[in-house]
């Protein structure tokens, strides 16, 4: 019986920690960071040079418009994928918390039920 009590206590503590962690996780998911305010920042030097070279090669306004449309569509697709991933994460978290709660309920029911001789 003491073994059961200890196991029940550990599961209750795990559930409380999981619930606290789940609450923390939702606030910890950061928004994608914006690029540095100054595009001249050293970490963007290579990307900037590549983009500038590409823009200079594409002298047609129509070509640049096509590239802009493609970039905006890719941005939209990535934002949707990120949102879907966030929703999946939330569902998984809720499912795990529910499963842990169900396990606690099962242990409590076993404790209440009479044991066979």
Helices and strands as residue ranges (DSSP letters): H 2-28, G 42-44, H 45-57, H 61-112
